[in-house]
Amino acid sequence: MDTKYIFLTGGVVSSVGKGVTAAAIGRLLKERGFEVSIQKLDPYINVDPGTMSPYQHGEVYVLDDGAETDLDLGHYERFVDISLNRVCNVTTGQVYAEVISKERRGDYLGGTIQVIPHITNEIKRRIRMVPKTTGAEIVLVEVGGTVGDIEGLPFLEALRQMRGDVGHENSLYIHLTWVPRIGATGELKTKPTQHSVRELRSIGISPDMIIARSDYPMDQELCDKIALFCDVEPRAVVPMVTAELLYEIPLLIEKTQVGDILLKRLGLAPRKKPNWRAWEKLVMEMHREKPKAKIALVGKYVELHDAYMSVREATRHAALSLGIEDEIMWIHSSDLEKGRGVELLQEADGIIVPGGFGERGIEGKIRAARYARENNIPYLGLCLGMQVMVIEFTRHILETDEVNSTEFDPATPHPVIDLMPDQRDLTDMGGTMRLGLYPCQLKAGSRAAEAYKSDSVNERHRHRFEFKNSYRDVLQEAGMQFSGLSPDERLVEIAEMENHPFMLGTQFHPEFLSRPTRPHPLFVGFVKAVKKNVSR
Ligand code: GLN
């Protein structure tokens, strides 16, 4: 069959769940027996979000191939249960970098390089790379931002051209809007949706479907009005009220006519009956009253929960699988550093120190690791969280606070965490870390091997610094086990404490491989230990 393309644009305001909607629609199509991939087009000029502050952008999501991507790709992978690759996140920066380097090479043979056709062609080439590299039969393409953004124009123009290139029967446009409610009268307003569709049509795109998001239920009359003014079949205006739980969204969309309309319009018949049993069980479990576990998440961007999206989700997946509710206590590492918030740690049944960069708050994270070690509180350290756990223990063994990572104290006499040799001479910051999937061998009998039930695993990485091997013996003797190593045994990938209920740190990011119905083994191991505290 021809590759089918579904293009998803947003109108009125951003941050109303376009990424999750794309992910949920992806799942709907997969449930009907199709190979699906999802691509995000991000109109900003950064080449990737890897160099952006999490305050700007939320978490940086890492793929198997090491691409540093938008956090929406995390939703796509989790909802559809697929692995995406680097062509699945395109930015204006990448597009221009490619076109300009071709121009410098002389590839355009003296031509004048313009937004149309050169930039739009490059965007279209990248869209078509998705089915080529993933084998997807249906490609969903989500455009970041909202219609009317200046920087989004070349992307929308490329999408408009795609219909001519691939044909009406192989392309479909969904526009997602927001229907606000006016306080004084309590009335829901369709005008912003009308304006946004008008804007989209002025670019040459007529939506085939409108998904109208709102915090309040919308009646048929309202949908009919949107249909009339926006020139869309009434059936193809789909109201979507804000869901209580993220994971309910695929089930809610399944109940609508979306799946039917999309397939019919693309000339496809479902290959199998959707089977939502596992998802339904998951959502039911989420609604069930469960014993609560308090898990402290100690980070430096905790005001913005999106900065820890995958950690949050992976913890939830594990907790659900064990029948408990994880109540995250967001603790600012700078507060702990200043001695505030220690009472919160005392309340915690478990502590997570997630990934991070830079010195701010680092002493607070070390304090959290010390608290976990001394008080036998289950601890999971992710990347920086593992480094912190190692620094803390080395300080304890060597009896000096001068132990550090050279990231935070370049002159430390005890650099137990140090720059990887191949990182020393790098001058570029973007895309130059140790990134993506690497194998890790597990030590038989360790907590890690027990959790994974395997002797080797592959996990996603994003770091520059690593454990310094000259400290291995002294720490091992003192009770720290290096239970995960690279196959050549040069890199420590997992460290764990002996004689502790659960204190384990990974140099990689297990949170990126956790799926709602397939929780990650290390998170499960951690939450199991946490659960013992809850029922204590
Ligand atoms: N800053 C640390 C490093 O670069 C940890 C990175 C991380 O937590 N992702 O090694």
Residues whose N, C-alpha, C, O or C-beta is under 5 A from the ligand:
A	BS01	LIG	G355 G356 F357 L382 C383 L384 R462 H463 R464 F465
